[in-house]
Amino acid sequence: MTQTVAIVTGAARGIGAATARRLAADGMAVGVLDLDEDGCAGTVKEIADAGGRAAGVGADVSQRDQVEAAVERVASELGAPTVLVNNAGVIRDNLLFKMTDDDWDTVLGVHLRGAFLMSRAVQKYMVDQRYGRIVNLSSSSALGNRGQVNYSAAKAGMQGFTKTLAIELGPFGVTANAVAPGFIATDMTAATAARVGVAFEDFAKAAAERIPVRRVGQPADVANMISFLVSEGAGFVSGQVIYVAGGPLS
């Protein structure tokens, strides 16, 4: 049986790295994409040390030529990719009146343009195989979050993008879903704590008190959901937005 090949963007650390490791543990070969190829080495080594196959590739997902070259490289080194996790993301938080054009363009470019370019480059392999799984990372910030008008807009846009992919690609055996994490302990949430001038431990503790399960999330919590959505068993789940947030959000 041919090994399933997955591509995970933003996979050098955090949720992306956890997802790459989980999909490798599930038996997939994984293209580990991040802005800096050297930054992917740690994730690739962890997968290899556990007996899996992975290739690290550097690419700016907001640049078409880099995306197309990266996808072609994964296809040549590991095989035709039929699983894509659009996880790459950045934050440029600020209140609206302080936010610069570049703050807006960078966040929308990496999240939304990046997901578009990656999905367009990978879908041809999925359509050829008549099988595919796309998971896009949204966020609880899609519901609105002070100081994140750019990030909230991008993450809300990711949900509409996902639903449309599901409609267009469904006839070819391809599903598309979005995962919207709540508070997950990552470098990104640590950066948010620093922005508001709060120690990360205090920031996380305060967040946990508002979460019904009384803890903050870990990258593995998100990776576990993605693992299900990209599995063969999830073939009748498409166009959905699943919040991984320890409880309902309003």
C-alpha positions as CSV (number, residue, x, y, z in Angstrom):
1,M,0.0,0.0,0.0
2,T,1.3,3.4,-0.9
3,Q,2.2,5.6,2.1
4,T,0.0,8.7,2.5
5,V,1.9,11.9,2.2
6,A,1.0,15.0,4.2
7,I,2.2,18.6,4.2
8,V,2.0,20.6,7.4
9,T,2.8,24.3,7.1
10,G,4.3,26.2,10.1
11,A,5.6,22.9,11.3
12,A,8.8,24.0,13.0
13,R,7.2,24.5,16.4
14,G,3.9,24.6,18.3
15,I,0.7,23.2,16.8
16,G,2.4,22.5,13.5
17,A,5.2,20.5,14.9
18,A,2.8,18.5,17.1
19,T,0.6,17.8,14.1
20,A,3.5,16.7,12.0
21,R,4.6,14.3,14.7
22,R,1.1,12.9,15.1
23,L,0.5,12.4,11.4
24,A,3.9,10.6,11.2
25,A,2.9,8.4,14.1
26,D,-0.3,7.7,12.2
27,G,1.9,6.3,9.4
28,M,2.1,9.2,7.0
29,A,5.2,10.6,5.4
30,V,5.3,14.3,6.3
31,G,6.5,17.4,4.4
32,V,7.5,19.7,7.3
33,L,7.2,23.3,5.9
34,D,8.2,26.5,7.6
35,L,9.7,29.8,6.7
36,D,13.2,28.7,7.4
37,E,14.3,25.2,6.3
38,D,16.8,25.0,9.1
39,G,14.0,25.6,11.6
40,C,12.3,22.4,10.4
41,A,15.3,20.2,11.4
42,G,14.1,19.5,14.9
43,T,10.7,18.3,13.9
44,V,12.1,16.2,11.1
45,K,14.6,14.6,13.5
46,E,11.9,13.8,16.0
47,I,9.9,12.0,13.3
48,A,12.9,10.2,12.0
49,D,14.0,9.1,15.4
50,A,10.6,7.6,16.0
51,G,10.9,5.6,12.7
52,G,9.0,7.9,10.4
53,R,9.7,9.7,7.1
54,A,9.8,13.4,6.8
55,A,11.4,16.1,4.7
56,G,12.0,19.7,5.9
57,V,11.3,22.4,3.3
58,G,11.6,26.2,3.7
59,A,9.0,28.4,2.1
60,D,7.2,31.6,2.6
61,V,3.6,30.5,2.1
62,S,2.5,33.9,0.9
63,Q,4.8,33.7,-2.1
64,R,3.4,31.7,-5.1
65,D,6.8,30.6,-6.5
66,Q,8.1,29.4,-3.2
67,V,4.8,27.5,-2.5
68,E,4.8,25.8,-5.9
69,A,8.5,24.8,-5.5
70,A,8.0,23.5,-2.0
71,V,5.0,21.3,-3.0
72,E,6.9,19.9,-6.0
73,R,9.8,19.1,-3.8
74,V,7.7,17.2,-1.3
75,A,6.1,15.3,-4.2
76,S,9.5,14.3,-5.6
77,E,11.0,13.4,-2.2
78,L,8.1,11.7,-0.5
79,G,5.4,11.2,-3.0
80,A,2.2,12.9,-4.2
81,P,0.7,14.8,-1.2
82,T,-3.0,14.0,-0.4
83,V,-3.2,15.6,3.0
84,L,-2.6,19.3,3.7
85,V,-2.7,21.1,7.0
86,N,-2.6,24.9,6.6
87,N,-1.3,25.9,9.9
88,A,1.3,28.6,9.1
89,G,0.5,31.8,10.9
90,V,1.9,35.0,12.4
91,I,0.5,37.7,14.7
92,R,0.9,41.5,14.4
93,D,-1.4,42.5,17.3
94,N,-2.4,46.1,17.8
95,L,-5.5,48.2,18.3
96,L,-7.1,49.4,15.1
97,F,-5.8,53.0,15.3
98,K,-2.2,51.7,15.9
99,M,-2.3,49.0,13.3
100,T,-0.2,49.6,10.2
101,D,-0.8,48.6,6.6
102,D,2.0,46.1,6.9
103,D,0.5,44.6,10.1
104,W,-2.7,43.9,8.2
105,D,-1.1,42.7,4.9
106,T,1.4,40.4,6.7
107,V,-1.2,38.6,8.7
108,L,-3.8,38.3,5.9
109,G,-1.0,37.3,3.5
110,V,0.4,34.4,5.6
111,H,-3.0,33.0,6.8
112,L,-5.4,33.5,4.0
113,R,-3.2,33.9,0.9
114,G,-0.9,31.2,2.2
115,A,-3.8,28.8,2.7
116,F,-5.1,29.6,-0.8
117,L,-1.7,29.2,-2.5
118,M,-1.0,25.9,-0.7
119,S,-4.4,24.5,-1.3
120,R,-4.3,25.4,-5.0
121,A,-0.9,23.8,-5.4
122,V,-1.8,20.6,-3.6
123,Q,-5.3,20.0,-4.9
124,K,-4.1,18.7,-8.3
125,Y,-2.4,15.8,-6.6
126,M,-5.6,15.1,-4.6
127,V,-7.9,15.4,-7.6
128,D,-5.6,13.0,-9.6
129,Q,-5.8,10.5,-6.7
130,R,-9.5,11.1,-6.2
131,Y,-8.8,11.4,-2.5
132,G,-7.7,14.2,-0.3
133,R,-7.9,15.9,3.1
134,I,-7.4,19.6,3.8
135,V,-7.5,21.0,7.3
136,N,-7.2,24.8,7.8
137,L,-6.4,26.4,11.2
138,S,-8.9,28.9,12.2
139,S,-9.1,30.2,15.8
140,S,-11.5,31.3,18.5
141,S,-10.4,34.8,17.6
142,A,-12.6,34.4,14.5
143,L,-15.4,35.4,16.9
144,G,-13.6,38.7,17.7
145,N,-10.7,39.6,19.9
146,R,-9.5,43.0,21.0
147,G,-6.2,44.0,19.5
148,Q,-6.5,41.4,16.7
149,V,-8.6,42.9,14.0
150,N,-6.2,41.5,11.3
151,Y,-5.9,38.0,12.9
152,S,-9.6,37.8,13.6
153,A,-10.4,38.7,10.1
154,A,-8.0,36.2,8.7
155,K,-9.3,33.4,11.0
156,A,-12.9,34.2,10.2
157,G,-12.0,34.2,6.5
158,M,-10.4,30.8,6.9
159,Q,-13.9,29.4,7.8
160,G,-15.5,30.6,4.6
161,F,-12.5,29.5,2.6
162,T,-12.9,26.0,4.1
163,K,-16.6,25.7,3.4
164,T,-16.1,26.7,-0.2
165,L,-13.2,24.2,-0.7
166,A,-15.5,21.5,0.7
167,I,-18.2,22.3,-1.9
168,E,-15.7,22.6,-4.8
169,L,-13.5,19.6,-4.1
170,G,-16.0,17.2,-2.6
171,P,-16.9,15.6,-5.9
172,F,-13.3,14.6,-6.2
173,G,-13.1,12.7,-2.9
174,V,-11.5,15.6,-1.1
175,T,-12.8,16.9,2.3
176,A,-12.0,20.3,3.8
177,N,-12.5,21.2,7.5
178,A,-11.3,23.9,9.8
179,V,-10.1,23.5,13.4
180,A,-10.5,26.6,15.6
181,P,-8.3,26.3,18.7
182,G,-9.0,28.3,21.9
183,F,-6.2,29.0,24.3
184,I,-3.3,26.7,23.4
185,A,0.1,27.0,25.2
186,T,2.4,28.0,22.4
187,D,5.0,30.6,21.5
188,M,2.2,32.7,19.9
189,T,0.1,32.8,23.1
190,A,3.3,33.6,25.1
191,A,3.9,36.5,22.7
192,T,0.3,37.7,23.4
193,A,1.0,37.6,27.1
194,A,4.1,39.6,26.6
195,R,2.2,42.2,24.5
196,V,-0.3,42.8,27.4
197,G,2.5,42.8,30.0
198,V,1.5,39.7,31.9
199,A,3.7,36.8,32.9
200,F,2.7,33.7,30.8
201,E,2.0,31.5,33.8
202,D,-0.5,34.1,35.2
203,F,-1.9,34.6,31.7
204,A,-2.5,30.9,31.3
205,K,-3.9,30.5,34.8
206,A,-6.4,33.2,34.2
207,A,-7.5,31.7,30.9
208,A,-7.9,28.2,32.5
209,E,-10.3,29.6,35.1
210,R,-12.6,30.7,32.2
211,I,-12.4,27.3,30.4
212,P,-15.0,24.7,31.4
213,V,-12.4,21.9,31.6
214,R,-10.3,24.1,33.8
215,R,-7.0,23.9,31.8
216,V,-5.5,25.5,28.8
217,G,-4.9,23.5,25.7
218,Q,-1.7,21.9,24.5
219,P,-0.6,21.5,20.9
220,A,-1.3,17.8,21.1
221,D,-5.0,18.5,21.7
222,V,-5.3,20.2,18.3
223,A,-3.1,17.6,16.6
224,N,-5.4,14.9,17.9
225,M,-8.4,16.5,16.2
226,I,-6.5,17.1,13.0
227,S,-5.5,13.4,13.0
228,F,-9.1,12.4,13.0
229,L,-10.1,14.9,10.3
230,V,-7.4,13.7,7.9
231,S,-8.2,10.0,8.5
232,E,-10.1,7.8,6.1
233,G,-12.7,7.4,8.7
234,A,-13.6,11.1,8.5
235,G,-14.7,10.9,4.8
236,F,-18.2,12.1,5.6
237,V,-17.1,15.1,7.6
238,S,-16.5,18.1,5.4
239,G,-17.0,21.9,5.5
240,Q,-17.1,21.9,9.3
241,V,-15.5,24.3,11.8
242,I,-14.6,22.4,15.0
243,Y,-13.6,24.4,18.0
244,V,-10.9,22.8,20.2
245,A,-11.3,25.1,23.2
246,G,-12.2,23.1,26.3
247,G,-15.8,24.1,26.1
248,P,-18.4,26.1,24.2
249,L,-17.6,29.7,23.1
250,S,-20.0,32.5,22.8
